[in-house]
Amino acid sequence: MRDRFTNEYIAIAFGVMLFVSGMMILLVKNWKPYVGGWIFGCLIAMAMFKLMFFTFSRAVEKTERGASIFVSAHYLLRLTLYAVVLAVSAKAEYLSLATTFFGLLTMKYVILIRNMFDYLRSKKGGRF
């Protein structure tokens, strides 16, 4: 199944991931754990975003009660996976917990900033 909407956001997040990784390599002395945590968090966030898309696209085909149970179970699964990712990052010496946490938030901020630019572009008549 191809989905241009989610793939577009994932591509933007991938670009942000590469840009921030490059900046960390240039600006931070001991950059390996920070970049490792950032990339780990970003990749997990992108995977979870795609998993959320698959969850909702399958939930639409179910009854109301079935969809509610299905979406709730997958929500709990995603939260558990986030907890495991943060626990692994906290235990691993080669990953930074802080950059992993901020990497997990990348998709959220990519969506918010992209939608803000789309809104501003529509207010200015397509020029921005």
Phi, psi and omega in degrees: 000126178260136179224107183294326183300304182289324180296327178294315178295321179294321178295319177296316179297324178295319177297318177298318179300313180295318180297311181294323177298315178298319178295320179294321179298321181285326190259339185252136183293302179263079192274342188302311180293328181289314179292320177300314178295319180297312181294318178301311180295318180296315180295321177294319179297319178295318179296320179292325177295317178292321177298322178296320177299313180296322179298311182289326179290329175280329182291332181297331182278352184263169174290170183299314180292317179297320179294320180298315179294316181298313181293320178297318180296318180289329175296315178297321177298315179296318177298320178296317178296321176299318179296319179296317179299314180293324178293318178298317180295324179290325182279327185282131179283339183270004177234142176266128180296320182295314181287331174296316179300312180292329175295324178294337180271357186302314184299321180300312182286329175297315180296314181297314182290319178298315179292327176296316178295321177297319179295313179296323178295321180289330178288330182266012178076029176093353178256126177204000000 
